[in-house]
Amino acid sequence: MEREPAGGRSSPASRVRLILICLGGALGTGARYWVGGVAARWL
């Protein structure tokens, strides 16, 4: 994978990849808090 020069415009594919990574992180964080809340109720 080639790197873009600093200040260069990123390709649409790299923007989509960044968005997917951010969404994955947000979903993972939400799931972690949800599981923690469910575990707190059960224990």
GUSELUM-525633 format. One record per atom (N, C-alpha, C, O, CB): residue number from 1; x, y, z; atom name; chain. Coordinates in steps of 0.02 Angstrom, whole numbers, plus 50000, padded with zeros to 5 digits. Glycine has a CB too. Example, Ala and Ser with C-alpha at 12.3 -4.5 7.8 and 13.67 -1.06 7.14 Angstrom:
residues 2
(pt 1,(50660,49716,50390),N,A)
(pt 1,(50615,49775,50390),CA,A)
(pt 1,(50660,49835,50390),C,A)
(pt 1,(50712,49834,50423),O,A)
(pt 1,(50565,49776,50452),CB,A)
(pt 2,(50642,49888,50354),N,A)
(pt 2,(50684,49947,50357),CA,A)
(pt 2,(50645,50002,50394),C,A)
(pt 2,(50670,50057,50402),O,A)
(pt 2,(50704,49970,50286),CB,A)
This chain:
residues 43
(pt 1,(50043,49941,50000),N,A)
(pt 1,(50000,50000,50000),CA,A)
(pt 1,(50045,50062,50000),C,A)
(pt 1,(50091,50068,50040),O,A)
(pt 1,(49951,50000,50062),CB,A)
(pt 2,(50031,50107,49954),N,A)
(pt 2,(50071,50167,49949),CA,A)
(pt 2,(50042,50221,49994),C,A)
(pt 2,(49981,50226,50004),O,A)
(pt 2,(50075,50192,49876),CB,A)
(pt 3,(50086,50262,50021),N,A)
(pt 3,(50065,50316,50065),CA,A)
(pt 3,(50056,50380,50024),C,A)
(pt 3,(50094,50393,49977),O,A)
(pt 3,(50115,50327,50123),CB,A)
(pt 4,(50007,50418,50043),N,A)
(pt 4,(49995,50483,50010),CA,A)
(pt 4,(50045,50534,50039),C,A)
(pt 4,(50064,50529,50097),O,A)
(pt 4,(49922,50507,50021),CB,A)
(pt 5,(50066,50581,49999),N,A)
(pt 5,(50109,50634,50026),CA,A)
(pt 5,(50071,50676,50077),C,A)
(pt 5,(50009,50682,50073),O,A)
(pt 5,(50137,50678,49970),CB,A)
(pt 6,(50106,50705,50124),N,A)
(pt 6,(50074,50746,50175),CA,A)
(pt 6,(50036,50803,50141),C,A)
(pt 6,(50063,50837,50098),O,A)
(pt 6,(50127,50774,50225),CB,A)
(pt 7,(49975,50813,50162),N,A)
(pt 7,(49934,50865,50134),CA,A)
(pt 7,(49900,50846,50069),C,A)
(pt 7,(49862,50886,50041),O,A)
(pt 7,(49975,50926,50122),CB,A)
(pt 8,(49912,50785,50044),N,A)
(pt 8,(49880,50762,49982),CA,A)
(pt 8,(49809,50740,49995),C,A)
(pt 8,(49791,50724,50051),O,A)
(pt 8,(49921,50706,49951),CB,A)
(pt 9,(49771,50738,49942),N,A)
(pt 9,(49701,50715,49949),CA,A)
(pt 9,(49700,50639,49949),C,A)
(pt 9,(49733,50607,49909),O,A)
(pt 9,(49657,50743,49892),CB,A)
(pt 10,(49660,50612,49994),N,A)
(pt 10,(49655,50539,49999),CA,A)
(pt 10,(49604,50513,49949),C,A)
(pt 10,(49559,50550,49929),O,A)
(pt 10,(49636,50517,50071),CB,A)
(pt 11,(49612,50452,49930),N,A)
(pt 11,(49566,50422,49882),CA,A)
(pt 11,(49501,50404,49917),C,A)
(pt 11,(49500,50396,49978),O,A)
(pt 11,(49597,50359,49849),CB,A)
(pt 12,(49447,50398,49880),N,A)
(pt 12,(49383,50378,49911),CA,A)
(pt 12,(49387,50311,49947),C,A)
(pt 12,(49355,50302,49999),O,A)
(pt 12,(49328,50374,49858),CB,A)
(pt 13,(49427,50265,49921),N,A)
(pt 13,(49434,50199,49954),CA,A)
(pt 13,(49466,50207,50023),C,A)
(pt 13,(49445,50172,50070),O,A)
(pt 13,(49476,50151,49910),CB,A)
(pt 14,(49515,50250,50030),N,A)
(pt 14,(49547,50258,50095),CA,A)
(pt 14,(49500,50294,50144),C,A)
(pt 14,(49503,50281,50204),O,A)
(pt 14,(49612,50298,50088),CB,A)
(pt 15,(49457,50337,50119),N,A)
(pt 15,(49407,50370,50163),CA,A)
(pt 15,(49356,50319,50187),C,A)
(pt 15,(49337,50320,50246),O,A)
(pt 15,(49371,50428,50126),CB,A)
(pt 16,(49334,50275,50143),N,A)
(pt 16,(49286,50223,50162),CA,A)
(pt 16,(49318,50178,50215),C,A)
(pt 16,(49285,50159,50263),O,A)
(pt 16,(49264,50181,50101),CB,A)
(pt 17,(49381,50161,50205),N,A)
(pt 17,(49416,50118,50253),CA,A)
(pt 17,(49419,50151,50321),C,A)
(pt 17,(49408,50119,50372),O,A)
(pt 17,(49486,50101,50228),CB,A)
(pt 18,(49435,50216,50323),N,A)
(pt 18,(49438,50252,50386),CA,A)
(pt 18,(49370,50254,50420),C,A)
(pt 18,(49365,50244,50480),O,A)
(pt 18,(49464,50324,50374),CB,A)
(pt 19,(49318,50266,50381),N,A)
(pt 19,(49250,50267,50409),CA,A)
(pt 19,(49231,50199,50438),C,A)
(pt 19,(49202,50196,50492),O,A)
(pt 19,(49199,50288,50355),CB,A)
(pt 20,(49248,50146,50403),N,A)
(pt 20,(49233,50079,50428),CA,A)
(pt 20,(49271,50064,50492),C,A)
(pt 20,(49243,50032,50538),O,A)
(pt 20,(49249,50026,50375),CB,A)
(pt 21,(49333,50085,50496),N,A)
(pt 21,(49373,50075,50557),CA,A)
(pt 21,(49341,50112,50615),C,A)
(pt 21,(49336,50086,50670),O,A)
(pt 21,(49446,50097,50546),CB,A)
(pt 22,(49321,50175,50602),N,A)
(pt 22,(49290,50214,50656),CA,A)
(pt 22,(49223,50184,50678),C,A)
(pt 22,(49209,50181,50738),O,A)
(pt 22,(49278,50286,50632),CB,A)
(pt 23,(49183,50162,50630),N,A)
(pt 23,(49119,50130,50648),CA,A)
(pt 23,(49130,50066,50687),C,A)
(pt 23,(49094,50051,50735),O,A)
(pt 23,(49078,50115,50585),CB,A)
(pt 24,(49180,50026,50667),N,A)
(pt 24,(49196,49965,50703),CA,A)
(pt 24,(49216,49979,50775),C,A)
(pt 24,(49196,49944,50821),O,A)
(pt 24,(49251,49927,50667),CB,A)
(pt 25,(49257,50031,50784),N,A)
(pt 25,(49277,50050,50852),CA,A)
(pt 25,(49218,50073,50894),C,A)
(pt 25,(49213,50056,50952),O,A)
(pt 25,(49329,50105,50849),CB,A)
(pt 26,(49173,50112,50863),N,A)
(pt 26,(49115,50136,50900),CA,A)
(pt 26,(49069,50079,50919),C,A)
(pt 26,(49044,50076,50975),O,A)
(pt 26,(49076,50188,50858),CB,A)
(pt 27,(49058,50032,50872),N,A)
(pt 27,(49015,49974,50887),CA,A)
(pt 27,(49047,49931,50941),C,A)
(pt 27,(49013,49906,50986),O,A)
(pt 27,(49003,49932,50824),CB,A)
(pt 28,(49112,49921,50938),N,A)
(pt 28,(49147,49881,50989),CA,A)
(pt 28,(49142,49913,51058),C,A)
(pt 28,(49133,49878,51108),O,A)
(pt 28,(49219,49872,50970),CB,A)
(pt 29,(49149,49979,51060),N,A)
(pt 29,(49145,50014,51124),CA,A)
(pt 29,(49074,50009,51152),C,A)
(pt 29,(49064,49997,51212),O,A)
(pt 29,(49165,50087,51116),CB,A)
(pt 30,(49025,50019,51109),N,A)
(pt 30,(48955,50013,51132),CA,A)
(pt 30,(48939,49944,51157),C,A)
(pt 30,(48905,49936,51208),O,A)
(pt 30,(48907,50031,51075),CB,A)
(pt 31,(48963,49893,51121),N,A)
(pt 31,(48951,49824,51142),CA,A)
(pt 31,(48984,49810,51210),C,A)
(pt 31,(48956,49774,51251),O,A)
(pt 31,(48977,49775,51089),CB,A)
(pt 32,(49043,49838,51220),N,A)
(pt 32,(49079,49826,51283),CA,A)
(pt 32,(49039,49856,51341),C,A)
(pt 32,(49032,49824,51393),O,A)
(pt 32,(49150,49857,51281),CB,A)
(pt 33,(49013,49917,51333),N,A)
(pt 33,(48974,49948,51386),CA,A)
(pt 33,(48908,49911,51397),C,A)
(pt 33,(48886,49903,51454),O,A)
(pt 33,(48960,50021,51371),CB,A)
(pt 34,(48877,49887,51343),N,A)
(pt 34,(48814,49850,51349),CA,A)
(pt 34,(48826,49785,51387),C,A)
(pt 34,(48787,49768,51432),O,A)
(pt 34,(48785,49836,51279),CB,A)
(pt 35,(48879,49748,51369),N,A)
(pt 35,(48894,49685,51403),CA,A)
(pt 35,(48910,49699,51477),C,A)
(pt 35,(48890,49660,51520),O,A)
(pt 35,(48953,49649,51369),CB,A)
(pt 36,(48945,49753,51491),N,A)
(pt 36,(48960,49771,51560),CA,A)
(pt 36,(48897,49785,51600),C,A)
(pt 36,(48891,49765,51658),O,A)
(pt 36,(49006,49831,51562),CB,A)
(pt 37,(48849,49819,51568),N,A)
(pt 37,(48786,49834,51602),CA,A)
(pt 37,(48746,49771,51615),C,A)
(pt 37,(48717,49763,51669),O,A)
(pt 37,(48745,49882,51562),CB,A)
(pt 38,(48743,49726,51566),N,A)
(pt 38,(48707,49663,51575),CA,A)
(pt 38,(48741,49621,51628),C,A)
(pt 38,(48706,49592,51670),O,A)
(pt 38,(48703,49624,51507),CB,A)
(pt 39,(48806,49618,51628),N,A)
(pt 39,(48842,49579,51679),CA,A)
(pt 39,(48830,49608,51748),C,A)
(pt 39,(48824,49570,51796),O,A)
(pt 39,(48917,49577,51663),CB,A)
(pt 40,(48827,49674,51754),N,A)
(pt 40,(48816,49705,51820),CA,A)
(pt 40,(48746,49687,51847),C,A)
(pt 40,(48737,49678,51907),O,A)
(pt 40,(48823,49781,51815),CB,A)
(pt 41,(48697,49681,51802),N,A)
(pt 41,(48630,49662,51825),CA,A)
(pt 41,(48627,49590,51846),C,A)
(pt 41,(48592,49572,51895),O,A)
(pt 41,(48579,49675,51770),CB,A)
(pt 42,(48663,49547,51810),N,A)
(pt 42,(48660,49475,51825),CA,A)
(pt 42,(48700,49456,51887),C,A)
(pt 42,(48683,49409,51922),O,A)
(pt 42,(48686,49436,51765),CB,A)
(pt 43,(48753,49493,51900),N,A)
(pt 43,(48797,49473,51957),CA,A)
(pt 43,(48779,49508,52021),C,A)
(pt 43,(48811,49496,52072),O,A)
(pt 43,(48869,49489,51940),CB,A)
